[in-house]
Amino acid sequence: MSQTVERGLSILDFLADGPKSLAQVARHLSVHKSTASRLLQTLESQGFVRHDAKHLYRLGPRLFGLAFRALDNLDVRSSAASHLRRLGELTGQTIHLGSLDGGEVLYIDKYESSQSVRMYSRIGAQAPLFCTGVAKAILAYRPERERRETAERITYIAHTRRTIVTPGAFLTELERIRARGYAIDDREHEEFIHCIAAPIRTPDGEVTHALSISTTTVSLSRKQLLGLVTPLLQTVAEIEQELT
């Protein structure tokens, strides 16, 4: 790989966490400030980076434009968009569309609920495989060998006291999901957030995406949330029909 390209990509990934100074970028790359400055200037000239009056660098508008164009080219996302909106309007809750992205799940679309509660998720954010509904719904329907290898490879972190933290417990949970047809995140990633999620199958039967309904434990009890399983599964069926 070209060292210049590698460093440029590393800068973009670094800035994704928030604005950084020239000195911080240089330390991140382990290079002199002059080298970091040249790289930043090149990225800025192409619109991938911009800096403000305080000389802090952040991601530029061209990068966001490319990201949304890439997302729009995903067949599942475009097919599911109107269904996300209808499900969100019907339930009044937050709807997520996620896809498998290597060792994590990527949120590729989201319908915000009318409630003013901040959730971890955002379009483009990644989430762990072992404690989020969309991730578990996808992985449960991947080939058995892939499930087992993934379960063994995961670094488990207890985000809450309900988080699954062992490969054996995770594999057991995936079997439960396969048996009932949908996943449950019972406050496993965020203490006051729970969700239900269902896999979306492509015409050839492969599962790489899932749809979820997320809400706070204050807004809906577990019983009330599970009462939304039927509209969730109906929406998934409509998306799958549109994909054929």
Buried (B, 14 or more C-beta within 10 A) or exposed (E): EEEEEEBBEBBBEBBEEEBBBBEBBBEBBEBEEEBBBEBBEBBBEEBBBBBEEEEBBEBBEBBEEEEEEEBEEBEBBEBBBEBBEBBBEBBBBBBBBBBBBEEBBBBBBBBBBEBEBEBEBEBBBBBBBBBBBBBBBBBBBBEEEEBBEBBEEBEBEEBBEBBBEEBEBBBEBBEEBEEEBBBBBBBBBBEEBBBBBBBBBBEEEEBBBBBBBBBBBEBBEEEEBBEBBEBBBBBBBBBBEBBE
